[in-house]
């Protein structure tokens, strides 16, 4: 039986792993580029980078002072979203030593791949 590649979608998605440079952390980046970012109150949890018609770096930081309360759903982690639209990607990349990215069409499971051209 022949396998035929079928691409039913134009988008690819995946994961990206970053090794931070010089012992720096995502909190270091936040402290430099987000006004009023307070490490005693916030801890960076995630980063999203959008590059299209514009570049937007979004930081999601745990609000360590608002862990109890009724303004968020039970079992959820309260975070503050910081959107940076004036910070160039080069500033973010200066905090990175290396990164590894795998993107997939998701038409086939990646864990089922077998490399045949060894």
C-alpha positions as a Python dict, from the first residue, in 0.01 Angstrom:
ca = {
    (1, 'X'): (0, 0, 0),
    (2, 'X'): (137, 341, -94),
    (3, 'X'): (119, 632, 148),
    (4, 'X'): (13, 953, -15),
    (5, 'X'): (89, 1285, 154),
    (6, 'X'): (-224, 1492, 187),
    (7, 'X'): (-203, 1846, 314),
    (8, 'X'): (-551, 1950, 418),
    (9, 'X'): (-448, 2266, 595),
    (10, 'X'): (-215, 2551, 514),
    (11, 'X'): (-108, 2617, 872),
    (12, 'X'): (163, 2438, 1064),
    (13, 'X'): (197, 2438, 1441),
    (14, 'X'): (437, 2301, 1695),
    (15, 'X'): (665, 2372, 1983),
    (16, 'X'): (971, 2585, 2042),
    (17, 'X'): (1235, 2527, 2308),
    (18, 'X'): (1465, 2814, 2404),
    (19, 'X'): (1791, 2806, 2597),
    (20, 'X'): (1835, 3142, 2765),
    (21, 'X'): (2173, 3312, 2728),
    (22, 'X'): (2415, 3407, 3004),
    (23, 'X'): (2201, 3273, 3288),
    (24, 'X'): (1924, 3519, 3205),
    (25, 'X'): (1557, 3441, 3257),
    (26, 'X'): (1229, 3548, 3107),
    (27, 'X'): (1180, 3760, 3420),
    (28, 'X'): (1501, 3947, 3332),
    (29, 'X'): (1354, 4032, 2991),
    (30, 'X'): (1028, 4142, 3156),
    (31, 'X'): (1208, 4360, 3409),
    (32, 'X'): (1388, 4543, 3131),
    (33, 'X'): (1099, 4594, 2887),
    (34, 'X'): (780, 4607, 3096),
    (35, 'X'): (735, 4926, 3299),
    (36, 'X'): (637, 4853, 3660),
    (37, 'X'): (717, 4479, 3629),
    (38, 'X'): (773, 4378, 3990),
    (39, 'X'): (947, 4042, 4050),
    (40, 'X'): (806, 4031, 4403),
    (41, 'X'): (456, 4031, 4257),
    (42, 'X'): (492, 3865, 3914),
    (43, 'X'): (660, 3555, 3779),
    (44, 'X'): (672, 3510, 3401),
    (45, 'X'): (488, 3193, 3305),
    (46, 'X'): (464, 3204, 2926),
    (47, 'X'): (551, 3411, 2623),
    (48, 'X'): (371, 3438, 2290),
    (49, 'X'): (528, 3600, 1986),
    (50, 'X'): (315, 3717, 1694),
    (51, 'X'): (482, 3831, 1374),
    (52, 'X'): (258, 3941, 1091),
    (53, 'X'): (146, 4289, 993),
    (54, 'X'): (297, 4389, 1327),
    (55, 'X'): (512, 4227, 1595),
    (56, 'X'): (356, 4165, 1935),
    (57, 'X'): (531, 3998, 2226),
    (58, 'X'): (282, 3891, 2493),
    (59, 'X'): (396, 3789, 2839),
    (60, 'X'): (173, 3597, 3079),
    (61, 'X'): (291, 3639, 3439),
    (62, 'X'): (155, 3476, 3753),
    (63, 'X'): (22, 3737, 3993),
    (64, 'X'): (165, 3598, 4318),
    (65, 'X'): (-35, 3843, 4530),
    (66, 'X'): (-374, 3743, 4385),
    (67, 'X'): (-375, 3368, 4444),
    (68, 'X'): (-685, 3380, 4662),
    (69, 'X'): (-1009, 3546, 4567),
    (70, 'X'): (-1332, 3524, 4381),
    (71, 'X'): (-1241, 3712, 4063),
    (72, 'X'): (-1115, 3401, 3881),
    (73, 'X'): (-1227, 3042, 3836),
    (74, 'X'): (-1140, 2781, 4096),
    (75, 'X'): (-843, 2569, 3993),
    (76, 'X'): (-713, 2835, 3753),
    (77, 'X'): (-388, 3030, 3783),
    (78, 'X'): (-442, 3408, 3787),
    (79, 'X'): (-209, 3578, 3540),
    (80, 'X'): (-158, 3927, 3413),
    (81, 'X'): (-111, 3975, 3039),
    (82, 'X'): (149, 4225, 2921),
    (83, 'X'): (147, 4315, 2550),
    (84, 'X'): (464, 4464, 2403),
    (85, 'X'): (421, 4609, 2055),
    (86, 'X'): (723, 4840, 2046),
    (87, 'X'): (994, 4591, 2148),
    (88, 'X'): (1187, 4456, 1847),
    (89, 'X'): (1236, 4080, 1812),
    (90, 'X'): (1610, 4139, 1822),
    (91, 'X'): (1573, 4251, 2186),
    (92, 'X'): (1402, 3923, 2272),
    (93, 'X'): (1653, 3717, 2075),
    (94, 'X'): (1941, 3883, 2262),
    (95, 'X'): (1822, 3686, 2567),
    (96, 'X'): (1840, 3357, 2375),
    (97, 'X'): (2147, 3139, 2332),
    (98, 'X'): (1976, 2879, 2113),
    (99, 'X'): (1635, 2758, 2012),
    (100, 'X'): (1489, 2442, 1864),
    (101, 'X'): (1161, 2437, 1677),
    (102, 'X'): (949, 2157, 1528),
    (103, 'X'): (647, 2246, 1318),
    (104, 'X'): (395, 2000, 1181),
    (105, 'X'): (93, 1998, 955),
    (106, 'X'): (-59, 1761, 1212),
    (107, 'X'): (-178, 1537, 927),
    (108, 'X'): (34, 1256, 1074),
    (109, 'X'): (144, 1194, 1434),
    (110, 'X'): (508, 1296, 1480),
    (111, 'X'): (572, 1018, 1731),
    (112, 'X'): (489, 765, 1457),
    (113, 'X'): (769, 890, 1225),
    (114, 'X'): (1057, 662, 1136),
    (115, 'X'): (1357, 821, 966),
    (116, 'X'): (1444, 610, 660),
    (117, 'X'): (1740, 799, 514),
    (118, 'X'): (1997, 723, 786),
}
